[in-house]
């Protein structure tokens, strides 16, 4: 039973629970952002780009081979550049929003009080002399 109780203590630590909540929120945020990019941002960008759907951009290295009956016998070699660009735009937006959130959290934290300044060197030296004299007087 020691291992089970040890695991329970580990699982219930605040840091692990906070991390789990962060993963769930991050996944949900990434899903919302991806849907925003695919459903709102890219359709607004299409007219500017002359009606081109960015997610359909492909670089065909080798064309697919289609049989007479319409079945694809060889899919060919295609690089989906548009899918990568869409993912890159999504990443940049998510990274920027996370930057803004972290920046807001840091500014919301109370400014930590500055550590007291170290005493001047002459005061430290005088304190050491005082302590030495006190020890010598206590020996006598």
Protein Blocks (a to p, Z undefined) as FASTA:
>chain_A
ZZmmmmmmmmmpmklmmmmmmmmmmmmmmmmmmmmmmmmmmmmmmmmnoopafklpccdf
bdcdddfkopafbgbjaddfklmmmmmmmmmmmmmmmmmmmmmmmmmpccdddddddddf
klmmmmmmmmmmmmmmmmZZ
